[in-house]
Every structure is written in structure tokens, then in C-alpha cells.
Amino acid sequence: MMTLLCMAALGVPARAAPNWQLAIHGGAGVIPPGSLTPEHEAAYRAGLNAALEAGARILRSGGSSLDAVEATVRVLEDDPLFNAGKGAVFNAEGHNELDAAIMDGRTRAAGAIAGVTRTKNPVSLARAVMEKTPHVMLVGAGADAFSLQAGMVQVDPGYFRTEERWQQYLQWRDKKSSALIDRTHAYGTVGAVALDQAGHLAAATSTGGTVGKRWDRVGDSPIIGAGTFAEDGVCAVSATGDGEFFIRASAARQLRDRMGWHGESLQSAADNTIRDIGSLGGEGGLIAMDAKGHVAFAMNSTGMYRGSVGSASPAHTAIYSAER
């Protein structure tokens, strides 16, 4: 087989490397430069890089975008730094309730779960809902029952507890105000969007919700078209922020329609969607990817844990809003 160098020397054009791309977020909040210790910042970046590598390994080898976003989010769910899975926040009763969604841009099939309490990796349960049931979303006790039936890895609810999240809960319980909680964790959610070598898009999002949430509250993360969306040929989106405002703005679907119906560029659609959320009083951010693998990050918070990697670009992470 001729090497690419020999082919070039003979005037034979070399085949371009297959295009793939992955972008992630680990939540948005009030994160001005200097608000994290060097050690804490390094830990966050290490967690983001580990998640990027998990997804990149799949995409690099020709795997599907759906497999990639699931694998990526699972890593973030297992990392206690992030408000999903192991690091989930506590609700008003001092329990962890987990939400997640996943969407296949190729078919627009989707699965979502909300209020689950024993599934180690909620994003995988969301995928099981998509692939093993006729439904899109399962919630509460029914979702927990289906998780057992589907063979998902179960854990004691104490698995999700971390001391940092417990102290946040105690602070909320004493003051009954989430406004007094450390704002660097204000909108903790994790998510991923990806384009695979076959040109298919996918998105996934997972969260523990908000500190002190009541009455089985469900935010935007598991709602298709609000916190999660993917459609081949257009875009994939995963959001993090004030969930109620992202729901009211139909954030993920709004971004898609700005591109598909109004011809906006990816970045313009992302920025204008966040601007709309801000006009309602909401705060947060999102990641989005178009059909060519271009990535957009948009936020009206002072920071968002985020990163990207692709076939033509090395892994890069960012935390503060001014970082490119």
C-alpha cells in the first residue's frame, strides 16, 4: 500500500481524514477567574479531559455518536465534582433524584428519565427507555422499576452522597434559600454533543437537579426540545442552567429552529437562544454542534465547565467565560 507521502509525490490526492467532533459541558454558574483554587481547577479540567477521551476513543475508531455521548456522560456521572450521578445535589427531603436524556439525530429517537434514585448511570437508563420501550420518558418509581427490569447497574442511594453536596443541602435547609448556596455549582448539569464519521449527530444530558428541589420537580435536562435535542443535518444541543427558563424558551428546539427555519449560523442561534432565556430572567449556558461538526458555546453566566475535541483538533477545556 502506498503511503500518503508517496501518493502525494505521484500527484495522487490524499484522502481527508474522516471528520468527527465531540463537545461537552459540566454545568454553568458564577465562576469568575480566581474563584477556584489551582488544585480544584486542575481537578475539573482533568475530569473534563477524561470525559472527552472516553467519547473521542469511540469516534476515532468509527463508532457512533450515540455511543460516544453516552460514554462521555457516564464518565461525568461517575465524577463526584459534577452535579450528575455520583455528585448529584440533594432535594428538599435530603435525597438524590436523577434526571437524564439522550437523543439520536439519525432517527430523532429519544429516551429520558426523571426522579430515579438507584441507577448508577442515568444516561444509560435513558438510552434503555429509548431502545427497549415504546415511550420517551419514564419518571419516579416507574423509572426505578424499569431500571431493574432493564438490567441497569443498581446502587444504594448512599452511593450518590458527597460531603460537599451534603453541606450545600444543610446550608439550604438552614436558610431555605438556594441563593445562598455556592454559586459555582448553581446550574450543575453535564452533557455532550457529537458528530460521528458517518455524519450522524447525537446529544445527551444528565443532572441531579437543583439543591432543595421539591414536589418531584423536573427541570429541562430530560425534556426533549428544552435541555436536549439532536437532528441530523441541523444540530445537536445540550443545555445547563435555570431549567424552568430553558423549558419556557424551548431552548434546544429554539436553537434548532433558528438554524433550520431562519438560516442563522450555529453560533448566532446559540447566542440568540441564550439571549432569549436571559430576557425571561434565566441564566446558564449550552453547547451545540452543527452538521459539519462546528461547535458553539454560549452562556450568560460567568463560567461554564466545557471542552471539545475532534479529528482535526486536540482536546481543549475551558471554565471561565472569557476563555475561547
C-alpha positions in Angstrom: 0.0 0.0 0.0 1.4 3.4 -0.9 2.0 5.8 1.9 0.3 9.2 1.8 3.8 10.7 1.2 4.3 8.5 -1.9 0.8 9.2 -3.1 1.4 13.0 -2.8 4.7 12.6 -4.7 2.9 10.9 -7.5 0.3 13.6 -7.7 -2.4 11.4 -6.2 -4.6 13.4 -3.8 -4.6 12.0 -0.3 -8.0 11.1 1.2 -9.0 13.5 4.0 -9.2 12.1 7.5 -12.8 11.2 8.5 -14.4 14.1 10.3 -15.7 13.6 13.8 -16.3 16.0 16.7 -17.2 16.0 20.4 -18.2 18.8 22.8 -19.1 18.6 26.4 -20.2 20.7 29.4 -20.2 20.2 33.1 -22.5 22.9 34.3 -22.6 26.7 34.4 -22.5 29.1 37.2 -20.8 32.1 38.8 -17.2 31.2 38.2 -15.0 34.3 37.9 -11.3 33.8 37.5 -9.7 33.2 40.8 -12.8 31.6 42.4 -11.3 28.1 42.2 -8.1 27.1 43.9 -5.4 25.8 41.4 -6.0 22.3 42.7 -9.7 22.5 42.3 -9.4 24.0 38.8 -7.0 21.2 37.8 -9.4 18.6 39.0 -12.2 20.0 37.0 -10.1 20.1 33.9 -8.9 16.6 34.5 -12.5 15.4 34.7 -13.4 17.1 31.5 -10.4 15.7 29.7 -11.2 12.2 30.9 -14.8 12.5 29.5 -13.5 13.9 26.2 -11.1 11.0 25.8 -13.9 8.4 26.6 -16.0 9.8 23.7 -13.1 10.5 21.4 -11.9 6.9 21.7 -15.2 5.8 20.2 -15.5 8.4 17.5 -11.8 7.9 16.5 -12.4 4.2 15.9 -15.5 4.8 13.8 -18.1 4.3 16.5 -21.5 6.0 16.6 -22.2 9.5 18.0 -24.8 7.9 20.2 -22.3 5.6 21.8 -19.9 8.5 22.2 -22.3 10.8 24.1 -23.4 8.0 26.4 -19.8 7.1 27.2 -18.8 10.7 27.7 -21.7 11.5 30.0 -21.1 8.3 32.0 -17.6 9.5 32.9 -19.0 12.8 34.1 -21.7 11.0 36.1 -19.0 8.9 37.8 -17.0 12.1 38.8 -18.1 13.5 42.1 -17.2 17.0 41.1 -20.2 17.3 38.8 -23.9 17.5 39.6 -24.9 14.3 37.9 -24.7 10.7 39.2 -22.2 10.4 41.9 -22.0 14.2 42.6 -25.8 14.9 42.5 -27.3 17.5 44.8 -29.9 16.8 47.4 -33.6 17.6 47.2 -35.7 19.2 50.0 -36.0 15.8 51.8 -32.3 15.1 51.7 -32.4 12.6 48.8 -30.9 12.4 45.4 -33.2 12.3 42.4 -31.5 12.0 39.0 -32.7 13.1 35.5 -31.2 12.3 32.1 -32.0 12.3 28.4 -30.4 11.1 25.1 -31.3 11.7 21.5 -30.2 10.1 18.2 -30.0 12.7 15.5 -30.2 10.0 12.8 -33.8 8.9 13.7 -34.8 11.5 16.2 -35.4 8.7 18.6 -35.1 9.8 22.2 -35.2 8.5 25.8 -35.4 10.3 29.1 -35.8 9.6 32.8 -36.6 11.7 35.8 -36.5 11.3 39.6 -34.6 8.0 39.6 -32.9 7.0 42.8 -30.8 3.9 42.4 -29.4 3.8 38.8 -25.6 4.3 38.8 -25.6 5.9 35.3 -28.9 7.6 34.5 -27.8 8.4 30.9 -27.7 4.7 30.2 -31.2 4.2 31.6 -32.4 7.0 29.3 -31.0 5.1 26.4 -32.7 1.9 27.6 -36.0 3.8 27.6 -35.3 4.8 24.0 -34.4 1.4 22.8 -36.4 -1.0 24.9 -39.8 0.7 25.4 -42.3 2.5 23.2 -42.0 5.6 25.4 -39.8 8.6 25.6 -39.8 9.5 29.3 -40.3 7.5 32.5 -40.3 9.1 35.9 -40.0 8.2 39.6 -40.9 4.7 40.9 -41.8 3.5 37.4 -38.4 4.5 36.1 -36.7 2.8 39.0 -38.7 -0.4 38.3 -37.9 -0.3 34.7 -34.2 0.2 35.5 -34.2 -3.1 37.4 -36.0 -4.9 34.6 -33.6 -3.5 32.0 -30.6 -4.8 34.0 -29.1 -1.4 34.8 -26.4 -1.3 37.5 -28.1 -0.5 40.8 -26.5 1.2 43.8 -27.6 2.0 47.3 -28.8 5.7 47.3 -25.9 6.5 49.7 -23.6 6.0 46.7 -24.6 9.4 45.3 -23.7 11.3 48.5 -20.7 13.5 48.6 -19.7 15.6 51.6 -19.6 18.8 49.6 -23.2 18.3 48.3 -24.4 17.3 51.8 -23.0 20.6 53.2 -24.7 22.5 50.4 -28.0 20.8 51.4 -27.6 21.6 55.1 -26.9 25.2 54.2 -30.0 25.3 52.1 -32.1 23.6 54.8 -31.0 26.1 57.4 -31.6 29.1 55.2 -34.3 27.7 52.9 -32.7 29.7 50.0 -30.8 28.3 47.1 -29.5 31.8 46.5 -27.2 31.3 49.5 -25.6 28.2 48.0 -22.1 28.4 46.5 -22.9 29.8 43.0 -20.1 27.9 41.3 -22.5 25.0 41.4 -25.6 26.9 40.7 -26.5 25.2 37.4 -24.8 21.8 37.7 -25.6 19.6 34.8 -23.4 17.6 32.4 -23.9 17.0 28.7 -22.3 16.0 25.4 -23.0 16.5 21.7 -21.2 14.6 19.0 -20.8 14.1 15.2 -19.5 10.7 14.1 -17.6 9.7 10.9 -20.9 8.7 9.3 -22.2 12.2 9.7 -24.7 11.4 12.5 -25.4 13.7 15.4 -26.4 12.8 19.0 -26.9 14.6 22.3 -27.1 13.6 25.9 -27.7 15.4 29.2 -27.7 14.3 32.9 -28.3 16.1 36.2 -29.1 15.9 39.8 -31.3 19.0 39.5 -31.2 21.9 41.9 -30.4 22.0 45.6 -33.6 21.8 47.7 -36.0 21.0 44.8 -39.5 20.0 45.9 -42.6 18.2 44.8 -40.8 15.9 42.3 -39.6 18.9 40.4 -38.2 18.1 36.9 -36.0 20.6 35.0 -35.1 21.0 31.4 -32.4 18.3 31.1 -34.6 15.3 30.4 -37.1 17.3 28.3 -36.5 16.8 24.6 -36.5 20.2 23.0 -35.7 22.1 26.2 -32.4 20.8 27.5 -31.6 18.1 24.9 -32.1 17.8 21.2 -30.4 16.3 18.1 -31.3 16.1 14.4 -29.0 15.1 11.6 -28.4 17.8 9.1 -29.1 20.5 11.6 -27.7 20.4 15.1 -27.3 18.7 18.4 -27.8 20.7 21.7 -27.3 20.1 25.4 -28.1 22.9 28.0 -27.4 23.8 31.6 -28.9 26.5 33.7 -32.2 27.7 35.2 -34.2 24.8 34.0 -37.6 26.5 34.3 -36.5 29.2 31.9 -34.9 26.8 29.4 -38.3 24.9 29.4 -40.2 28.1 28.8 -37.9 29.1 26.0 -37.9 25.6 24.4 -34.2 26.3 24.3 -32.8 23.3 22.4 -35.6 23.3 19.9 -35.4 27.1 19.5 -31.8 26.8 18.6 -32.6 24.1 16.0 -35.4 26.2 14.5 -33.3 29.4 14.3 -30.9 27.4 12.2 -33.3 25.2 10.2 -36.1 27.7 9.6 -34.4 31.1 9.8 -31.0 30.2 8.4 -29.0 31.5 11.4 -25.4 30.3 11.9 -24.8 27.9 14.7 -23.1 30.5 16.9 -25.7 33.1 16.2 -28.5 30.7 17.0 -26.8 29.7 20.3 -26.2 33.3 21.3 -29.7 34.4 20.5 -31.2 31.5 22.3 -29.3 32.4 25.5 -30.3 36.0 24.9 -33.9 35.0 24.9 -33.5 33.0 28.1 -31.9 36.0 29.7 -34.8 38.2 28.6 -37.0 35.9 30.7 -34.7 36.2 33.7 -32.9 32.9 33.2 -29.2 32.2 33.4 -27.0 29.4 32.2 -25.4 28.1 29.0 -25.4 25.5 26.3 -23.3 23.6 23.8 -24.3 23.0 20.2 -22.9 21.3 17.1 -23.9 21.6 13.5 -24.0 19.0 10.7 -20.3 19.8 9.8 -19.0 19.4 13.4 -18.7 23.1 14.1 -19.1 23.7 17.9 -20.7 26.7 19.6 -20.6 27.5 23.3 -23.0 30.2 24.6 -23.7 31.4 28.2 -24.8 34.4 30.1 -23.2 33.1 33.3 -19.6 34.0 34.3 -18.4 30.5 33.6 -19.3 27.0 32.2 -17.2 23.9 32.5 -16.7 22.8 28.9 -14.4 21.2 26.3 -14.1 19.9 22.8 -12.0 17.5 20.7 -12.2 16.5 17.1 -10.5 14.7 14.2 -8.6 17.9 13.4 -8.3 19.5 16.8 -6.8 18.3 20.1 -8.7 18.2 23.3 -9.2 21.6 24.9 -11.1 22.6 28.1 -12.3 25.9 29.4 -14.0 27.1 32.6 -14.3 30.9 32.6 -16.5 32.9 30.2 -13.5 34.8 28.6 -11.7 31.5 27.6 -12.1 30.7 24.0 
